[in-house]
Amino acid sequence: MRRKNMRIVVVGAILIVLAVGFYLFMLSIASKSTDPKALMETVGTVSGVVIGISVAMIIVGFIGKKE
């Protein structure tokens, strides 16, 4: 039987919320940038990587470890 590691799942979910919040925050201030397209490409890449790592953490947390 495997035991789920809910701490990793919760941290993964929090990181997803933070990544989406960061993306939306940067979206609101991108219009003031000298190059908003490049800024949002970078922000999207960073947010995507953080969400990908978070999803991996959630999957690992739900798989758990052997007792």
Secondary structure, DSSP 8 states (H G I E B T S, - for coil): -EE--HHHHHHHHHHHHHHHHHHHHHHHHGGGSS-HHHHHHHHHHHHHHHHHHHHHHHHHHHH-EE-
